[in-house]
C-alpha cells in the first residue's frame, strides 16, 4: 500500500461515525439499512460515509437486488497494521 492510500485510510478514520461503522462491520457483513438504524443520520449521509470507507479500501460493498451489503476488507486492515508495525519504535 502506497503512502497516498495509507493517508486516505487515516483520513477516513478521522470521523467518529466511520470508526463506529467499521467497528460494526468487524462483527459481520451488514446491509446499509441495518447500519442506518444505529445512527441518527440520513441515508445520503450514510452513503457518503460508505463511499469514503469503500474508496480508501477499508470496506467492500456488494449489491444484492436493491440492497447494498458491506464488509471489512481484511487485506486492507492487515496492510495498515503492517504499516503501523513498521513505524513502531522509530
VOVO-718008 format. One record per residue: residue number from 1; residue in three letters; x, y, z of N, C-alpha, C in turn. Coordinates in steps of 0.05 Angstrom, whole numbers, plus 5000, padded with zeros to 4 digits. Example, Ala and Ser with C-alpha at 12.3 -4.5 7.8 and 13.67 -1.06 7.14 Angstrom:
<atoms>
+------+--------+------+------+------+------+------+------+------+------+------+
| loza | sedren |  n_u |  n_v |  n_w | ca_u | ca_v | ca_w |  c_u |  c_v |  c_w |
+------+--------+------+------+------+------+------+------+------+------+------+
|    1 |    ALA | 5264 | 4886 | 5156 | 5246 | 4910 | 5156 | 5264 | 4934 | 5156 |
|    2 |    SER | 5257 | 4955 | 5142 | 5273 | 4979 | 5143 | 5258 | 5001 | 5157 |
+------+--------+------+------+------+------+------+------+------+------+------+
</atoms>
This chain:
<atoms>
+------+--------+------+------+------+------+------+------+------+------+------+
| loza | sedren |  n_u |  n_v |  n_w | ca_u | ca_v | ca_w |  c_u |  c_v |  c_w |
+------+--------+------+------+------+------+------+------+------+------+------+
|    1 |    UNK | 5017 | 4977 | 5000 | 5000 | 5000 | 5000 | 5018 | 5025 | 5000 |
|    2 |    UNK | 5013 | 5043 | 4982 | 5030 | 5067 | 4980 | 5020 | 5088 | 5000 |
|    3 |    UNK | 5037 | 5109 | 5003 | 5031 | 5129 | 5023 | 5005 | 5144 | 5018 |
|    4 |    UNK | 4998 | 5147 | 4992 | 4973 | 5161 | 4986 | 4949 | 5145 | 4997 |
|    5 |    UNK | 4949 | 5119 | 4992 | 4927 | 5102 | 5002 | 4927 | 5100 | 5032 |
|    6 |    UNK | 4950 | 5100 | 5045 | 4951 | 5100 | 5074 | 4939 | 5126 | 5085 |
|    7 |    UNK | 4945 | 5148 | 5072 | 4934 | 5174 | 5080 | 4903 | 5174 | 5077 |
|    8 |    UNK | 4893 | 5162 | 5056 | 4864 | 5160 | 5052 | 4851 | 5144 | 5074 |
|    9 |    UNK | 4864 | 5123 | 5082 | 4853 | 5106 | 5104 | 4851 | 5122 | 5130 |
|   10 |    UNK | 4873 | 5136 | 5136 | 4873 | 5152 | 5161 | 4853 | 5175 | 5159 |
|   11 |    UNK | 4850 | 5187 | 5136 | 4831 | 5208 | 5132 | 4802 | 5197 | 5137 |
|   12 |    UNK | 4797 | 5173 | 5127 | 4771 | 5160 | 5131 | 4766 | 5155 | 5160 |
|   13 |    UNK | 4787 | 5148 | 5174 | 4785 | 5141 | 5203 | 4784 | 5166 | 5221 |
|   14 |    UNK | 4786 | 5190 | 5209 | 4785 | 5214 | 5225 | 4757 | 5222 | 5233 |
|   15 |    UNK | 4737 | 5207 | 5224 | 4709 | 5213 | 5231 | 4699 | 5191 | 5250 |
|   16 |    UNK | 4687 | 5200 | 5272 | 4678 | 5182 | 5293 | 4656 | 5163 | 5282 |
|   17 |    UNK | 4638 | 5172 | 5266 | 4617 | 5155 | 5255 | 4629 | 5133 | 5237 |
|   18 |    UNK | 4649 | 5140 | 5221 | 4661 | 5120 | 5204 | 4676 | 5099 | 5221 |
|   19 |    UNK | 4688 | 5107 | 5243 | 4701 | 5088 | 5261 | 4680 | 5070 | 5273 |
|   20 |    UNK | 4657 | 5081 | 5281 | 4636 | 5064 | 5292 | 4624 | 5045 | 5271 |
|   21 |    UNK | 4622 | 5054 | 5246 | 4612 | 5037 | 5225 | 4632 | 5014 | 5220 |
|   22 |    UNK | 4658 | 5020 | 5219 | 4678 | 5000 | 5216 | 4677 | 4979 | 5238 |
|   23 |    UNK | 4673 | 4989 | 5263 | 4671 | 4971 | 5286 | 4647 | 4952 | 5283 |
|   24 |    UNK | 4624 | 4963 | 5274 | 4601 | 4946 | 5269 | 4606 | 4925 | 5248 |
|   25 |    UNK | 4620 | 4933 | 5227 | 4626 | 4914 | 5205 | 4646 | 4894 | 5212 |
|   26 |    UNK | 4662 | 4899 | 5233 | 4682 | 4879 | 5242 | 4669 | 4854 | 5253 |
|   27 |    UNK | 4643 | 4857 | 5261 | 4628 | 4834 | 5272 | 4618 | 4816 | 5250 |
|   28 |    UNK | 4607 | 4828 | 5229 | 4596 | 4813 | 5206 | 4587 | 4832 | 5184 |
|   29 |    UNK | 4581 | 4821 | 5161 | 4570 | 4836 | 5139 | 4543 | 4848 | 5146 |
|   30 |    UNK | 4539 | 4873 | 5138 | 4514 | 4886 | 5145 | 4502 | 4900 | 5120 |
|   31 |    UNK | 4476 | 4901 | 5120 | 4461 | 4916 | 5100 | 4462 | 4945 | 5108 |
|   32 |    UNK | 4462 | 4963 | 5088 | 4461 | 4991 | 5093 | 4438 | 4999 | 5112 |
|   33 |    UNK | 4415 | 4986 | 5108 | 4392 | 4993 | 5124 | 4397 | 4986 | 5154 |
|   34 |    UNK | 4412 | 4965 | 5159 | 4418 | 4958 | 5187 | 4438 | 4978 | 5199 |
|   35 |    UNK | 4457 | 4987 | 5184 | 4476 | 5007 | 5193 | 4461 | 5033 | 5199 |
|   36 |    UNK | 4443 | 5040 | 5182 | 4428 | 5065 | 5185 | 4412 | 5065 | 5210 |
|   37 |    UNK | 4402 | 5042 | 5219 | 4386 | 5040 | 5243 | 4402 | 5049 | 5268 |
|   38 |    UNK | 4428 | 5047 | 5267 | 4445 | 5052 | 5290 | 4453 | 5081 | 5293 |
|   39 |    UNK | 4447 | 5097 | 5273 | 4457 | 5125 | 5273 | 4434 | 5144 | 5268 |
|   40 |    UNK | 4436 | 5168 | 5279 | 4417 | 5189 | 5274 | 4426 | 5206 | 5251 |
|   41 |    UNK | 4427 | 5193 | 5227 | 4436 | 5207 | 5203 | 4417 | 5199 | 5180 |
|   42 |    UNK | 4418 | 5214 | 5158 | 4401 | 5208 | 5135 | 4415 | 5187 | 5117 |
|   43 |    UNK | 4399 | 5176 | 5099 | 4411 | 5156 | 5081 | 4432 | 5168 | 5063 |
|   44 |    UNK | 4429 | 5193 | 5053 | 4450 | 5205 | 5037 | 4476 | 5209 | 5053 |
|   45 |    UNK | 4474 | 5215 | 5079 | 4497 | 5218 | 5095 | 4511 | 5191 | 5099 |
|   46 |    UNK | 4495 | 5170 | 5104 | 4507 | 5144 | 5106 | 4521 | 5136 | 5079 |
|   47 |    UNK | 4508 | 5142 | 5057 | 4521 | 5136 | 5031 | 4548 | 5150 | 5028 |
|   48 |    UNK | 4549 | 5175 | 5038 | 4575 | 5189 | 5037 | 4596 | 5175 | 5054 |
|   49 |    UNK | 4589 | 5167 | 5078 | 4608 | 5154 | 5095 | 4617 | 5127 | 5083 |
|   50 |    UNK | 4598 | 5113 | 5071 | 4605 | 5087 | 5059 | 4623 | 5091 | 5034 |
|   51 |    UNK | 4618 | 5112 | 5019 | 4635 | 5119 | 4996 | 4663 | 5124 | 5005 |
|   52 |    UNK | 4667 | 5138 | 5027 | 4693 | 5144 | 5037 | 4707 | 5118 | 5046 |
|   53 |    UNK | 4692 | 5102 | 5061 | 4704 | 5077 | 5072 | 4711 | 5057 | 5049 |
|   54 |    UNK | 4694 | 5056 | 5029 | 4699 | 5038 | 5006 | 4722 | 5050 | 4989 |
|   55 |    UNK | 4721 | 5076 | 4986 | 4741 | 5090 | 4969 | 4770 | 5086 | 4978 |
|   56 |    UNK | 4774 | 5085 | 5004 | 4801 | 5081 | 5014 | 4808 | 5051 | 5017 |
|   57 |    UNK | 4788 | 5034 | 5012 | 4794 | 5005 | 5012 | 4788 | 4991 | 5038 |
|   58 |    UNK | 4780 | 5005 | 5059 | 4775 | 4992 | 5085 | 4750 | 4974 | 5084 |
|   59 |    UNK | 4731 | 4981 | 5067 | 4705 | 4967 | 5066 | 4700 | 4958 | 5037 |
|   60 |    UNK | 4688 | 4934 | 5035 | 4680 | 4924 | 5009 | 4649 | 4924 | 5008 |
|   61 |    UNK | 4638 | 4930 | 4985 | 4609 | 4931 | 4981 | 4601 | 4911 | 4960 |
|   62 |    UNK | 4577 | 4901 | 4964 | 4565 | 4884 | 4943 | 4535 | 4890 | 4942 |
|   63 |    UNK | 4524 | 4889 | 4918 | 4496 | 4894 | 4914 | 4481 | 4867 | 4912 |
|   64 |    UNK | 4458 | 4866 | 4924 | 4440 | 4843 | 4922 | 4412 | 4854 | 4919 |
|   65 |    UNK | 4403 | 4854 | 4894 | 4377 | 4867 | 4888 | 4380 | 4897 | 4892 |
|   66 |    UNK | 4362 | 4908 | 4908 | 4364 | 4937 | 4913 | 4380 | 4944 | 4938 |
|   67 |    UNK | 4391 | 4924 | 4952 | 4405 | 4928 | 4977 | 4435 | 4927 | 4972 |
|   68 |    UNK | 4449 | 4943 | 4989 | 4478 | 4943 | 4989 | 4487 | 4930 | 5016 |
|   69 |    UNK | 4506 | 4912 | 5013 | 4518 | 4898 | 5037 | 4547 | 4905 | 5039 |
|   70 |    UNK | 4556 | 4910 | 5064 | 4583 | 4919 | 5068 | 4598 | 4900 | 5087 |
|   71 |    UNK | 4624 | 4897 | 5083 | 4641 | 4881 | 5100 | 4669 | 4894 | 5101 |
|   72 |    UNK | 4683 | 4888 | 5122 | 4711 | 4898 | 5125 | 4729 | 4884 | 5105 |
|   73 |    UNK | 4746 | 4900 | 5092 | 4766 | 4889 | 5074 | 4790 | 4881 | 5091 |
|   74 |    UNK | 4792 | 4855 | 5098 | 4813 | 4846 | 5116 | 4841 | 4851 | 5105 |
|   75 |    UNK | 4845 | 4849 | 5079 | 4871 | 4854 | 5067 | 4880 | 4883 | 5072 |
|   76 |    UNK | 4862 | 4902 | 5069 | 4869 | 4930 | 5074 | 4877 | 4934 | 5104 |
|   77 |    UNK | 4861 | 4922 | 5122 | 4866 | 4924 | 5150 | 4894 | 4913 | 5157 |
|   78 |    UNK | 4900 | 4890 | 5145 | 4926 | 4877 | 5150 | 4949 | 4895 | 5140 |
|   79 |    UNK | 4945 | 4908 | 5117 | 4965 | 4926 | 5106 | 4970 | 4950 | 5125 |
|   80 |    UNK | 4948 | 4961 | 5136 | 4951 | 4983 | 5154 | 4965 | 4975 | 5180 |
|   81 |    UNK | 4958 | 4951 | 5190 | 4972 | 4941 | 5214 | 5001 | 4937 | 5208 |
|   82 |    UNK | 5008 | 4927 | 5185 | 5036 | 4923 | 5177 | 5050 | 4950 | 5176 |
|   83 |    UNK | 5037 | 4970 | 5165 | 5049 | 4997 | 5163 | 5055 | 5007 | 5191 |
|   84 |    UNK | 5035 | 5004 | 5209 | 5039 | 5014 | 5236 | 5061 | 4999 | 5251 |
|   85 |    UNK | 5063 | 4974 | 5246 | 5084 | 4958 | 5259 | 5112 | 4967 | 5250 |
|   86 |    UNK | 5113 | 4973 | 5224 | 5139 | 4983 | 5213 | 5147 | 5009 | 5226 |
|   87 |    UNK | 5128 | 5026 | 5233 | 5135 | 5052 | 5244 | 5139 | 5051 | 5274 |
|   88 |    UNK | 5133 | 5028 | 5286 | 5136 | 5025 | 5315 | 5165 | 5028 | 5324 |
|   89 |    UNK | 5169 | 5045 | 5344 | 5196 | 5048 | 5355 | 5214 | 5067 | 5339 |
|   90 |    UNK | 5203 | 5080 | 5319 | 5220 | 5098 | 5303 | 5219 | 5126 | 5315 |
+------+--------+------+------+------+------+------+------+------+------+------+
</atoms>
